[in-house]
Amino acid sequence: MSMYKIAVVGDKDSILGFKALGVSTYPVTGKKEAIDALRAIEKEKVAVVCITEAVAQEIEEEVERLQRQPLPAVALIPNNKGSLGLGMQLIKRNAEKAIGADILFGKEGS
């Protein structure tokens, strides 16, 4: 029986705690390392990849490309300095796309 994994990409200080939970961690320090990490993740059996918002902001096109694929699911998470609000925007946008209305903030689709 093969099992899918969970992976986390971000700066070392923000993702180190995930390693204790058995999550595959990919500490990165720049755009090229982040893109290389996502490409490596694509080759593995990863069901969910969490990317810190700060890293996702640097590699926005790569994250969008990954989101168009069935797996892995992409979740944006805050780093150790706090949230940029990108994760909530992604959830809001996906909910609007799925049901045609903004159920999180109570506005009809735009």
N, C-alpha and C positions, 0 to 999 in steps of 0.2 A: 504494500500500500504506500503510494507516494503522497507526501504531504506538501502543501504549499507553505511558503515562508512569508514573513513580514520583514521589510527592510526599512531603514531610516537613513536619510541623507541630510547632512547639515554640518555645522561647525562642531568640532570635537566637544566643547564644553556643553553644548545643547543636547547632544545625542548619546553621551557616554552612559547615562543611566539606563537606556534601553537595552544595552548589552547584558545587564544583569537579568533581564527578563527573557533572554534567549533570542532577541531580535538581532538580525544581521545589521550591523552598523557600517556606514560608509562616511567617515569623517572627510570633509573637503575644505579646501581653503580658497578656492577660486572657481571661475566659470568652467575652465577646461576639466578640472578634476570632477566637478559636479556632472558635467555631460558624460565623461568617461564612466562615472559611477552608475548613472542611469542606463547606459548602454550595457554595462556588465549585469545589472539587475534584470534587464530584459532577457538575457540569456539563461537566467536561472528560473526555477519554479517559484516565483514571488506573486502572491495574490494581492498584497497591499504594500504600497510604498508611501511612507510619510516623508515629506520634504519640508524643511524649515522654510517659513515664508521668505526670509531674507535670501536664501539660496534660490528658491523658486522665482523670485523677482529678477535675479541675474540671468536665469536661463528660461525665461518665459516661453519661448518658442518650443523648446525641447519638452517642457512640461505639457504644453498644449498638444503636442504630437503624441505624447504618451497617453494623455487622457482620451484620445480618439480610439485607443485600442481596448479590447475587452478586459485584458489583464496586463499589468497589475492595475488595481484601482489606486487612484492618487488622492492623498489627503495632505493638505497643507497644515502645518502645525507651527505655533509660535516658537521662537528660539528662547534662549535664557534671558534675553533682554526684554521680552514681551511680544505682543501681537502687533502686526501691521494691519490686521483686518482682512488680509487676502483670503484666508481660509473660510471666513464667513461669507465673503463675496462669492467664492466658488460654490459653496453649499447653496446659497441663494440662487445663483445662476442655474445650477443643475436642477433645483426644485422647480423653478419657473419653466425650464425647458420640458421637464417631465409632465407637469400638470397645467401649464399655461397661466398660472397665477402665482403671485408672491404670497405664499402662505406664512412666511417668516415675519414679514413686516406689514401684511394686510393690504397691499396695493395690488390692483389688477395688473396683468402682464403689460409690459411696455413695448 
